[in-house]
Amino acid sequence: MKLIKPQILFILILCLIGCQGIVAKRPAVAPTVTEVQKKEKTPHPEGLRHFMDGQILMTQGDFAMAIIEFQQALDLDPNVGAIHTAIAECYWNLNKQKLSEKHLSIAINIDPKDEQALQMLADQHIFQKQYEAARVPLEKLNKLNPNESRYLIALAELQKVNQDFEGAMRLYLEAFTLEPDRLELLETAGQFAIYLKDEEKAITIFKQLADSDPSQPRFLSIYVDMVSRTKSYDEGIAFIASLNKKHGDLSERNNQLGLLLFRKGDIEEAMILLESAVETSPENPNYYFSLFDIYMDENNIKKAAYLGDELIANFPEDWRGYYSRSLVYMNQNNSEAVIDLLAPVSDTFNEIFSIQYLLGLSNNRIKQYEEAEKYYLYALTIQPDSKNVFHSLAILYDEVDQFDKSDKIYLKLIKTDSSDAQAFNNYAYSLVERDTELNKALTLAKKAIELEPDNASYLDTIGWIYFKLNNMEKAQSFIEASVKIVDNNAIVLEHLGDILMKNNKYADAKDLYKRALALDKDNLRLKEKVSLE
């Protein structure tokens, strides 16, 4: 691939014209040392002709013949780096990278400050993914041009490729000092700071960006997210107030201010600001979503439902309205309503992961397993590495006794992430429910407890395994610990009842069965246990 076309012909012609003019006017006296040097640097006329012929052949794509002309020029002018650079370009276009690099190295040895050769060498190394090799010429170019940002940016990108994000951030900040009008350089540095979880640096950078360009809402939004992470609410509130004072009130800024106030705990003031933002700028859906989140967090389901309906009515092409309204239905355990709402638009939003995943969850809840599987699998085509979907699929396959499929998923999850406590626990519970490989199930459950020792579900799982292994003491200990954390889970209460029943504590067991039945009123198994004398 042709990377660079040297633009040296015009320079050489100017050089020749200039030198000839000087020679013609020079008096016939013994030349000085300087004049001798100038004469030695004057291109040989025949060499220049070969060079120009080579240039013409290059433009015609005849690189092999161009090399012959350049070599003849080189025989007459052996110390002209530009000829070596031209030969290097020809060899590069002929896919002879090593020969190209050889001639570029010669050109640089002739003139260590040959920027064209250095640039070409850097480009070739980058093209061949030889990033460490590319660093050398780029650092030389940066040293030659300390006031230009482009080489700093190129070096920063090399640091990024090498996973040195801190080094990349530093170089982008340095480039920004050279070109303070290029806010994209500062923003890139800020993104690196976020990736590095350097929240203090990210806050500083995006605060500067928001102050430099207050018309760009993205900067302020990221700044607000960062101060929220560090719970520096007062700092963020004061900054937005200063922006409003300096530039006048804007709905977007007040929206962000409302979010900070809400996160700080000033609910009423936050709602006033966000409701005002929706009222004054009803054409901006983002304000609705901020207010919707607050209504959901405050369990104001009625207002959240109203906002969801408004979003769908006013912004029917925005998938987030359908998603928001579905969250209200999910909160109300109305899976049928979610399906009725989302199924008709699932093709319209066929690239939206959340829509497909919600349809999978909703169908799974009402035991429409084939439909659920269809939407889960489609969601995976959008996000192939979604752990949530894999977990949901594994549970579905357990429900329909396709254990070969669920086991395969659990093993993949564990292999991919050894800290996935949910995968260890669910695999263990799947095995114990099948009454198979109980020792393996115990090992898996222990790993889940090691990762999350206070998880009520995981405590129940290991307790239930001990029950199956007939270790009643440990079984009761773990499941009682689970009930202390969460006392309204029908399955866990039933498990504890079974343990007490086996320990001949019939009255206590029956009380637990009754509590479980009150939570799961249609459970026939619990009804039988409650009715036992």
C-alpha positions as CSV (number, residue, x, y, z in Angstrom):
1,M,0.0,0.0,0.0
2,K,1.3,3.4,-0.9
3,L,1.8,5.4,2.3
4,I,3.7,8.5,1.4
5,K,4.5,10.4,-1.8
6,P,7.7,12.4,-1.3
7,Q,7.3,16.0,-2.4
8,I,10.9,16.7,-3.1
9,L,11.1,17.4,-6.8
10,F,10.0,21.0,-6.5
11,I,12.5,21.5,-3.7
12,L,15.4,20.1,-5.7
13,I,14.5,22.2,-8.7
14,L,14.5,25.3,-6.5
15,C,17.8,24.3,-5.0
16,L,19.3,23.8,-8.5
17,I,18.1,27.2,-9.7
18,G,19.3,28.9,-6.6
19,C,22.8,27.4,-6.7
20,Q,23.3,28.0,-10.5
21,G,22.4,31.7,-10.0
22,I,24.9,32.0,-7.2
23,V,27.6,30.3,-9.2
24,A,27.1,32.5,-12.2
25,K,27.5,35.7,-10.2
26,R,30.5,34.5,-8.1
27,P,33.8,36.3,-8.9
28,A,36.7,34.1,-10.2
29,V,38.6,33.8,-7.0
30,A,39.7,30.9,-4.9
31,P,36.6,29.4,-3.3
32,T,36.1,29.5,0.5
33,V,35.4,26.5,2.6
34,T,31.7,27.4,2.7
35,E,31.6,27.7,-1.1
36,V,33.2,24.3,-1.6
37,Q,30.5,22.8,0.7
38,K,27.8,24.5,-1.3
39,K,29.2,23.2,-4.5
40,E,29.5,19.7,-3.1
41,K,25.8,19.8,-2.2
42,T,24.7,21.0,-5.6
43,P,22.9,18.1,-7.4
44,H,24.7,16.6,-10.3
45,P,22.7,17.6,-13.4
46,E,22.7,14.1,-14.9
47,G,21.7,12.7,-11.4
48,L,18.9,15.2,-11.2
49,R,17.6,14.1,-14.6
50,H,17.6,10.4,-13.5
51,F,15.8,11.5,-10.3
52,M,13.1,13.4,-12.2
53,D,12.6,10.4,-14.6
54,G,12.2,8.2,-11.5
55,Q,9.6,10.5,-10.1
56,I,7.6,10.3,-13.4
57,L,7.8,6.5,-13.4
58,M,6.6,6.5,-9.7
59,T,3.5,8.6,-10.6
60,Q,2.8,6.1,-13.4
61,G,3.1,3.2,-10.9
62,D,6.1,1.6,-12.5
63,F,8.1,1.3,-9.3
64,A,10.6,-1.2,-10.6
65,M,11.8,1.0,-13.4
66,A,11.7,4.0,-11.0
67,I,14.2,2.2,-8.7
68,I,16.6,1.8,-11.7
69,E,16.5,5.6,-12.4
70,F,16.9,6.4,-8.7
71,Q,19.9,4.0,-8.4
72,Q,21.5,5.8,-11.4
73,A,20.9,9.1,-9.7
74,L,22.4,7.7,-6.5
75,D,25.6,6.6,-8.4
76,L,26.1,10.3,-9.3
77,D,24.8,11.8,-5.9
78,P,25.6,9.1,-3.3
79,N,24.9,11.2,-0.3
80,V,21.5,12.6,-1.2
81,G,19.0,11.3,1.4
82,A,16.0,12.3,-0.7
83,I,17.0,9.7,-3.3
84,H,17.1,6.9,-0.7
85,T,13.7,8.0,0.5
86,A,12.3,7.8,-3.0
87,I,13.8,4.3,-3.4
88,A,12.3,3.3,-0.1
89,E,8.8,4.4,-1.3
90,C,9.2,2.3,-4.4
91,Y,10.3,-0.8,-2.5
92,W,7.3,-0.3,-0.1
93,N,4.9,-0.2,-3.0
94,L,6.5,-3.4,-4.3
95,N,5.9,-5.1,-0.8
96,K,9.6,-5.3,-0.1
97,Q,9.5,-3.8,3.4
98,K,13.0,-4.7,4.5
99,L,14.6,-3.0,1.5
100,S,12.4,0.0,2.1
101,E,13.4,0.2,5.7
102,K,17.1,-0.2,4.8
103,H,17.0,2.9,2.5
104,L,15.0,5.0,5.0
105,S,17.7,4.1,7.6
106,I,20.4,5.3,5.2
107,A,18.5,8.5,4.5
108,I,18.2,9.1,8.3
109,N,21.9,8.4,8.8
110,I,22.8,10.9,6.1
111,D,20.5,13.5,7.8
112,P,19.2,12.6,11.3
113,K,16.8,15.5,11.0
114,D,15.2,14.2,7.8
115,E,11.5,14.5,8.8
116,Q,10.2,13.0,5.7
117,A,12.2,9.8,6.1
118,L,11.4,9.7,9.8
119,Q,7.7,10.1,9.1
120,M,7.7,7.4,6.4
121,L,9.6,5.0,8.7
122,A,7.1,5.6,11.5
123,D,4.2,5.1,9.2
124,Q,5.6,1.8,7.8
125,H,6.2,0.4,11.3
126,I,2.7,1.3,12.4
127,F,1.2,-0.2,9.2
128,Q,3.1,-3.4,10.1
129,K,2.0,-3.2,13.7
130,Q,5.6,-2.8,14.8
131,Y,4.5,-0.3,17.4
132,E,7.7,-0.3,19.6
133,A,9.8,0.3,16.4
134,A,7.5,3.2,15.4
135,R,8.1,4.9,18.7
136,V,11.8,5.7,17.9
137,P,11.2,7.8,14.8
138,L,8.2,9.4,16.3
139,E,10.1,10.5,19.4
140,K,12.8,12.0,17.1
141,L,10.1,13.8,15.2
142,N,8.6,15.1,18.4
143,K,12.1,16.3,19.5
144,L,12.5,18.1,16.2
145,N,9.1,19.7,16.4
146,P,8.4,20.3,20.2
147,N,5.7,22.8,19.4
148,E,3.6,20.5,17.2
149,S,0.9,18.2,18.8
150,R,0.6,15.6,16.0
151,Y,3.6,13.6,17.1
152,L,2.5,13.6,20.7
153,I,-0.9,12.4,19.6
154,A,0.7,9.6,17.5
155,L,2.9,8.6,20.5
156,A,-0.2,8.6,22.8
157,E,-2.0,6.3,20.4
158,L,1.0,3.9,20.6
159,Q,0.8,4.0,24.4
160,K,-2.9,3.1,24.0
161,V,-2.1,0.1,21.8
162,N,0.4,-1.0,24.5
163,Q,-2.3,-0.7,27.2
164,D,-0.3,2.2,28.8
165,F,-3.4,4.4,29.3
166,E,-1.8,6.6,31.9
167,G,1.1,7.4,29.5
168,A,-1.5,8.0,26.7
169,M,-3.4,10.4,29.0
170,R,-0.3,12.3,29.9
171,L,0.7,12.8,26.2
172,Y,-2.8,13.9,25.3
173,L,-2.7,16.5,28.1
174,E,0.7,17.6,26.8
175,A,-0.7,17.9,23.3
176,F,-3.6,20.0,24.7
177,T,-1.2,22.5,26.2
178,L,0.2,23.1,22.7
179,E,-3.3,23.4,21.2
180,P,-5.6,24.6,23.9
181,D,-8.4,25.3,21.4
182,R,-8.6,21.5,20.6
183,L,-10.9,20.4,23.3
184,E,-11.2,16.9,21.8
185,L,-7.6,16.3,23.0
186,L,-8.6,17.2,26.6
187,E,-11.7,15.0,26.3
188,T,-9.7,12.0,25.1
189,A,-7.4,12.5,28.1
190,G,-10.5,12.6,30.3
191,Q,-11.8,9.3,28.8
192,F,-8.5,7.7,29.7
193,A,-8.8,9.0,33.3
194,I,-12.3,7.4,33.5
195,Y,-11.0,4.1,32.2
196,L,-8.1,4.3,34.8
197,K,-10.7,5.1,37.5
198,D,-8.7,8.2,38.3
199,E,-11.8,10.0,39.4
200,E,-10.0,13.1,40.7
201,K,-8.3,13.6,37.4
202,A,-11.5,13.0,35.4
203,I,-13.4,15.5,37.5
204,T,-10.8,18.1,36.9
205,I,-10.7,17.5,33.2
206,F,-14.4,17.4,32.5
207,K,-15.0,20.4,34.8
208,Q,-12.5,22.3,32.6
209,L,-14.3,21.1,29.5
210,A,-17.7,22.1,30.8
211,D,-16.4,25.5,31.7
212,S,-14.6,26.0,28.4
213,D,-17.6,24.9,26.3
214,P,-20.8,25.3,28.4
215,S,-22.9,24.8,25.3
216,Q,-21.8,21.1,25.1
217,P,-24.0,19.1,27.5
218,R,-21.9,16.0,27.2
219,F,-19.1,17.5,29.2
220,L,-21.3,18.5,32.1
221,S,-23.1,15.2,32.1
222,I,-19.9,13.2,32.4
223,Y,-18.7,15.7,35.1
224,V,-21.9,15.1,37.1
225,D,-21.5,11.3,36.8
226,M,-18.0,11.6,38.1
227,V,-18.8,13.8,41.1
228,S,-21.7,11.5,41.8
229,R,-19.3,8.5,42.0
230,T,-17.2,10.3,44.5
231,K,-20.3,11.7,46.3
232,S,-18.8,15.2,45.9
233,Y,-22.4,16.5,45.5
234,D,-21.8,19.9,47.0
235,E,-18.8,20.5,44.7
236,G,-20.9,19.7,41.6
237,I,-23.9,21.7,42.8
238,A,-21.7,24.8,43.4
239,F,-20.0,24.4,39.9
240,I,-23.4,24.2,38.1
241,A,-24.6,27.2,40.0
242,S,-21.5,29.1,38.9
243,L,-22.2,28.2,35.3
244,N,-25.8,29.4,35.6
245,K,-24.6,32.6,37.1
246,K,-22.0,33.1,34.4
247,H,-24.0,32.0,31.3
248,G,-27.6,32.1,32.5
249,D,-30.0,29.3,33.4
250,L,-30.4,26.4,31.0
251,S,-32.8,23.5,31.2
252,E,-29.9,21.0,30.6
253,R,-27.8,22.4,33.4
254,N,-30.8,22.4,35.7
255,N,-31.5,18.8,34.8
256,Q,-28.0,17.9,35.9
257,L,-28.4,20.0,39.0
258,G,-31.6,18.1,39.8
259,L,-29.8,14.8,39.5
260,L,-27.1,15.9,41.9
261,L,-29.7,17.2,44.4
262,F,-31.6,13.9,44.2
263,R,-28.4,11.9,44.7
264,K,-27.5,14.1,47.6
265,G,-30.9,13.4,49.2
266,D,-32.7,16.7,48.5
267,I,-35.6,14.9,46.8
268,E,-38.2,17.7,46.8
269,E,-35.8,20.3,45.4
270,A,-34.7,17.8,42.8
271,M,-38.2,17.0,41.7
272,I,-39.0,20.7,41.4
273,L,-36.1,21.3,39.1
274,L,-36.6,18.2,36.9
275,E,-40.4,18.7,36.6
276,S,-39.7,22.3,35.6
277,A,-37.2,21.1,33.0
278,V,-39.8,18.7,31.5
279,E,-42.4,21.5,31.5
280,T,-40.2,24.1,29.9
281,S,-38.5,21.8,27.4
282,P,-41.0,19.1,26.6
283,E,-39.2,18.4,23.3
284,N,-36.1,16.9,25.1
285,P,-36.7,13.3,26.2
286,N,-33.6,13.3,28.4
287,Y,-35.4,15.3,31.0
288,Y,-38.2,12.8,31.2
289,F,-35.8,10.0,31.8
290,S,-34.1,11.8,34.7
291,L,-37.4,12.4,36.3
292,F,-38.6,8.9,35.6
293,D,-35.6,7.4,37.4
294,I,-36.4,9.5,40.5
295,Y,-40.1,8.4,40.4
296,M,-39.0,4.8,40.2
297,D,-36.5,5.2,43.0
298,E,-39.1,6.8,45.2
299,N,-41.6,4.1,44.3
300,N,-43.9,6.6,42.8
301,I,-45.2,4.1,40.3
302,K,-48.2,6.1,39.2
303,K,-46.1,9.1,38.1
304,A,-43.5,6.8,36.6
305,A,-46.1,5.1,34.5
306,Y,-47.5,8.4,33.3
307,L,-44.1,9.6,32.2
308,G,-43.5,6.3,30.4
309,D,-46.8,6.8,28.5
310,E,-45.8,10.4,27.7
311,L,-42.5,9.3,26.4
312,I,-44.0,6.7,24.1
313,A,-46.6,9.2,22.8
314,N,-44.2,12.0,22.2
315,F,-41.1,10.1,21.1
316,P,-42.4,6.9,19.5
317,E,-39.1,6.3,17.7
318,D,-37.1,6.4,21.0
319,W,-36.8,2.9,22.4
320,R,-36.1,4.2,25.9
321,G,-39.8,5.2,26.3
322,Y,-40.9,1.6,25.7
323,Y,-38.2,0.3,28.0
324,S,-39.1,2.8,30.8
325,R,-42.8,1.8,30.6
326,S,-41.8,-1.8,30.7
327,L,-39.9,-1.3,33.9
328,V,-43.0,-0.1,35.5
329,Y,-44.9,-3.2,34.4
330,M,-42.0,-5.4,35.6
331,N,-42.2,-3.6,39.0
332,Q,-45.9,-4.5,39.1
333,N,-45.1,-8.2,38.1
334,N,-47.2,-7.7,35.0
335,S,-45.1,-9.7,32.5
336,E,-48.0,-10.0,30.0
337,A,-48.2,-6.2,29.7
338,V,-44.5,-6.0,29.0
339,I,-44.9,-8.6,26.2
340,D,-48.0,-6.8,24.8
341,L,-46.0,-3.5,24.7
342,L,-42.6,-4.7,23.4
343,A,-43.4,-7.6,21.1
344,P,-45.0,-5.4,18.4
345,V,-41.9,-3.1,18.4
346,S,-39.3,-5.8,18.8
347,D,-38.5,-5.8,15.1
348,T,-38.3,-2.0,15.0
349,F,-35.8,-2.1,17.8
350,N,-34.1,-5.2,16.7
351,E,-30.7,-3.8,17.6
352,I,-31.6,-2.7,21.1
353,F,-30.3,-5.3,23.6
354,S,-32.5,-4.1,26.5
355,I,-35.8,-4.6,24.5
356,Q,-34.9,-8.1,23.5
357,Y,-33.7,-9.1,27.0
358,L,-36.8,-7.7,28.7
359,L,-38.9,-9.8,26.3
360,G,-36.9,-12.8,27.3
361,L,-37.3,-12.2,31.0
362,S,-41.0,-11.5,30.7
363,N,-41.7,-14.6,28.7
364,N,-39.6,-16.7,31.1
365,R,-41.6,-15.4,34.1
366,I,-44.9,-16.7,32.6
367,K,-43.2,-20.0,31.6
368,Q,-43.3,-19.3,27.9
369,Y,-39.9,-20.9,27.6
370,E,-39.6,-21.2,23.8
371,E,-40.3,-17.5,23.4
372,A,-38.0,-16.6,26.2
373,E,-35.2,-18.6,24.7
374,K,-35.8,-17.0,21.3
375,Y,-35.4,-13.5,22.7
376,Y,-32.4,-14.4,25.0
377,L,-30.6,-15.9,22.0
378,Y,-31.4,-12.8,19.9
379,A,-30.1,-10.6,22.7
380,L,-26.8,-12.5,22.6
381,T,-26.4,-11.6,18.9
382,I,-26.4,-8.0,20.0
383,Q,-24.2,-8.4,23.1
384,P,-22.4,-11.8,22.7
385,D,-20.7,-11.5,26.1
386,S,-23.7,-10.6,28.2
387,K,-23.3,-12.5,31.5
388,N,-26.9,-11.6,32.4
389,V,-28.3,-13.3,29.4
390,F,-26.1,-16.4,29.9
391,H,-27.3,-16.6,33.5
392,S,-30.9,-16.3,32.5
393,L,-30.5,-18.9,29.7
394,A,-28.9,-21.3,32.2
395,I,-31.8,-20.9,34.6
396,L,-34.3,-21.4,31.8
397,Y,-32.6,-24.6,30.7
398,D,-32.7,-25.9,34.3
399,E,-36.4,-25.2,34.3
400,V,-37.0,-27.3,31.2
401,D,-34.6,-30.1,32.3
402,Q,-32.1,-29.4,29.5
403,F,-29.2,-29.8,31.9
404,D,-26.6,-30.5,29.3
405,K,-27.2,-26.9,28.0
406,S,-27.3,-25.3,31.4
407,D,-24.2,-27.2,32.6
408,K,-22.3,-26.0,29.5
409,I,-23.2,-22.4,30.3
410,Y,-22.3,-22.6,33.9
411,L,-18.9,-24.1,33.0
412,K,-18.3,-21.3,30.5
413,L,-19.2,-18.6,33.0
414,I,-16.9,-20.0,35.6
415,K,-14.0,-20.5,33.2
416,T,-14.5,-16.9,31.9
417,D,-14.7,-15.3,35.3
418,S,-13.5,-17.1,38.4
419,S,-15.1,-14.4,40.6
420,D,-18.7,-15.0,39.2
421,A,-20.3,-16.1,42.5
422,Q,-23.7,-16.4,40.9
423,A,-22.4,-19.0,38.4
424,F,-20.9,-21.1,41.1
425,N,-24.0,-20.9,43.2
426,N,-26.5,-21.6,40.4
427,Y,-24.5,-24.5,39.1
428,A,-24.4,-25.9,42.7
429,Y,-28.1,-25.5,43.2
430,S,-28.8,-27.0,39.8
431,L,-26.9,-30.1,40.8
432,V,-28.4,-30.5,44.2
433,E,-31.9,-30.1,42.8
434,R,-31.1,-33.0,40.5
435,D,-29.7,-35.0,43.4
436,T,-26.5,-35.6,41.5
437,E,-22.8,-34.9,42.1
438,L,-23.4,-33.5,45.5
439,N,-19.7,-33.3,46.5
440,K,-19.1,-31.3,43.3
441,A,-22.1,-29.1,44.2
442,L,-20.7,-28.6,47.7
443,T,-17.3,-27.4,46.2
444,L,-19.1,-25.0,44.0
445,A,-21.3,-23.7,46.8
446,K,-18.2,-23.2,49.0
447,K,-16.6,-21.0,46.3
448,A,-19.8,-18.9,46.0
449,I,-19.8,-18.4,49.8
450,E,-16.1,-17.5,49.8
451,L,-16.8,-14.8,47.2
452,E,-20.0,-13.5,48.8
453,P,-20.3,-14.8,52.4
454,D,-23.4,-12.7,53.3
455,N,-25.5,-13.6,50.3
456,A,-28.8,-15.1,51.6
457,S,-29.4,-17.2,48.4
458,Y,-25.9,-18.7,48.5
459,L,-26.2,-19.5,52.2
460,D,-29.5,-21.4,51.4
461,T,-27.8,-23.3,48.6
462,I,-24.9,-24.6,50.7
463,G,-27.3,-25.4,53.6
464,W,-29.6,-27.4,51.2
465,I,-26.6,-29.4,50.0
466,Y,-25.7,-30.3,53.5
467,F,-29.3,-31.3,54.0
468,K,-29.0,-33.7,51.1
469,L,-25.7,-35.0,52.5
470,N,-27.6,-35.6,55.8
471,N,-25.5,-33.1,57.7
472,M,-28.4,-31.5,59.6
473,E,-26.3,-29.4,61.9
474,K,-24.5,-27.5,59.2
475,A,-27.7,-27.4,57.0
476,Q,-29.7,-25.7,59.8
477,S,-26.8,-23.3,60.6
478,F,-26.5,-22.0,57.0
479,I,-30.2,-21.8,56.2
480,E,-31.0,-20.1,59.5
481,A,-28.2,-17.5,58.6
482,S,-30.0,-17.1,55.3
483,V,-33.4,-16.5,56.9
484,K,-31.8,-13.9,59.2
485,I,-30.7,-11.9,56.2
486,V,-33.9,-12.4,54.1
487,D,-37.0,-13.7,55.9
488,N,-39.5,-13.5,53.1
489,N,-38.3,-16.1,50.7
490,A,-40.8,-19.0,50.4
491,I,-38.2,-21.5,49.2
492,V,-35.7,-20.8,52.0
493,L,-38.5,-21.0,54.6
494,E,-39.6,-24.3,53.2
495,H,-36.0,-25.6,53.3
496,L,-35.7,-24.7,56.9
497,G,-39.0,-26.3,57.6
498,D,-37.8,-29.5,56.0
499,I,-34.7,-29.5,58.2
500,L,-36.7,-29.0,61.4
501,M,-39.2,-31.7,60.3
502,K,-36.3,-34.1,59.9
503,N,-35.1,-33.1,63.4
504,N,-38.7,-34.0,64.7
505,K,-39.5,-30.4,65.4
506,Y,-42.9,-30.7,63.8
507,A,-44.6,-27.6,65.2
508,D,-41.8,-25.3,64.3
509,A,-41.6,-26.8,60.9
510,K,-45.3,-26.4,60.3
511,D,-45.0,-22.7,61.2
512,L,-42.4,-22.2,58.6
513,Y,-44.5,-24.0,56.0
514,K,-47.4,-21.6,56.8
515,R,-45.1,-18.6,56.4
516,A,-43.9,-19.9,53.1
517,L,-47.4,-20.6,51.9
518,A,-48.5,-17.1,52.7
519,L,-45.8,-15.9,50.4
520,D,-46.5,-18.5,47.7
521,K,-50.2,-19.1,47.9
522,D,-50.5,-21.4,44.9
523,N,-47.8,-23.8,45.9
524,L,-49.4,-27.2,46.0
525,R,-46.4,-28.8,47.7
526,L,-46.6,-26.3,50.6
527,K,-50.3,-26.9,50.9
528,E,-49.7,-30.6,51.4
529,K,-47.0,-29.9,54.0
530,V,-49.2,-27.5,55.9
531,S,-52.1,-30.0,55.9
532,L,-49.9,-32.9,57.3
533,E,-50.8,-34.0,60.8
